[in-house]
Amino acid sequence: MAKNNAAGKELKENLEKEKEKIENLYGDVISRLDTEKDRIQQELRHEFRNARRYVRANPETGVGAAFAGGLIVGIVLTKLFNR
């Protein structure tokens, strides 16, 4: 009986240690994801600003690209829905 209690106590302690390790790892993962999210947001904002500047400086190129993109999307959607 004493062996069972000791084994149960040891098992419970090990489970608590593992739970704490998992919680710490979870916190680390969340922290890394937040850092990466912030980095990606900043990078996307920068690229968006660059794209806006380019389109403002070259509006005809922007309109042409939008027109070509619209045609491609239209063709793809037409083929997709005509099946």
Phi and psi in degrees as a GROMACS rama.xvg file:
@    title "Ramachandran Plot"
@    xaxis  label "Phi"
@    yaxis  label "Psi"
@TYPE xy
-65.1944  -34.4828  ALA-2
-65.6415  -40.3851  LYS-3
-63.8358  -42.493  ASN-4
-64.3221  -42.9651  ASN-5
-65.5072  -42.7309  ALA-6
-65.6201  -40.8658  ALA-7
-63.8956  -40.6906  GLY-8
-65.661  -43.8754  LYS-9
-62.9923  -42.2923  GLU-10
-61.5996  -43.313  LEU-11
-63.8562  -41.4559  LYS-12
-64.0457  -43.5224  GLU-13
-63.0665  -40.2531  ASN-14
-63.6648  -40.3083  LEU-15
-64.2506  -41.5062  GLU-16
-63.173  -43.5297  LYS-17
-65.5673  -39.345  GLU-18
-62.045  -42.0986  LYS-19
-64.7549  -41.5568  GLU-20
-61.2393  -43.6294  LYS-21
-64.2419  -42.1702  ILE-22
-63.239  -40.041  GLU-23
-64.9985  -43.5898  ASN-24
-62.5578  -40.8361  LEU-25
-60.5362  -44.3977  TYR-26
-61.5457  -41.4111  GLY-27
-63.3447  -43.0727  ASP-28
-63.5521  -44.3282  VAL-29
-61.9107  -41.8754  ILE-30
-62.4531  -44.2617  SER-31
-64.4474  -40.5006  ARG-32
-64.1974  -40.4618  LEU-33
-62.7438  -42.7202  ASP-34
-62.8203  -45.2888  THR-35
-65.2891  -39.9256  GLU-36
-59.6443  -45.6669  LYS-37
-62.6669  -41.5497  ASP-38
-63.2653  -43.9036  ARG-39
-67.304  -40.1143  ILE-40
-60.4727  -44.8408  GLN-41
-63.0779  -42.6868  GLN-42
-64.2623  -42.2341  GLU-43
-65.0669  -39.9989  LEU-44
-61.0725  -43.3595  ARG-45
-61.4294  -47.0535  HIS-46
-65.2669  -37.4343  GLU-47
-62.675  -44.7094  PHE-48
-60.9734  -42.2389  ARG-49
-62.597  -41.6695  ASN-50
-64.3475  -42.8687  ALA-51
-61.7756  -43.1724  ARG-52
-61.4774  -42.6495  ARG-53
-63.8804  -44.1586  TYR-54
-66.8292  -37.7723  VAL-55
-65.4379  -36.7039  ARG-56
-77.3916  -28.1762  ALA-57
-132.566  69.8727  ASN-58
-63.4906  -33.9344  PRO-59
-66.7914  -34.8325  GLU-60
-67.0583  -40.442  THR-61
-63.7592  -42.8976  GLY-62
-65.554  -41.3437  VAL-63
-62.9182  -42.4602  GLY-64
-65.2809  -41.3588  ALA-65
-64.3995  -41.093  ALA-66
-62.4324  -47.0632  PHE-67
-63.6778  -42.1009  ALA-68
-62.3308  -41.1045  GLY-69
-63.2049  -41.5025  GLY-70
-62.0788  -45.2104  LEU-71
-62.8855  -46.6406  ILE-72
-62.0151  -40.9776  VAL-73
-61.6027  -43.9336  GLY-74
-64.1674  -44.9217  ILE-75
-62.8632  -45.2923  VAL-76
-64.7198  -39.3802  LEU-77
-61.7565  -46.132  THR-78
-65.8161  -34.5435  LYS-79
-68.1641  -41.4125  LEU-80
-86.7472  -10.8737  PHE-81
-91.3959  10.4614  ASN-82
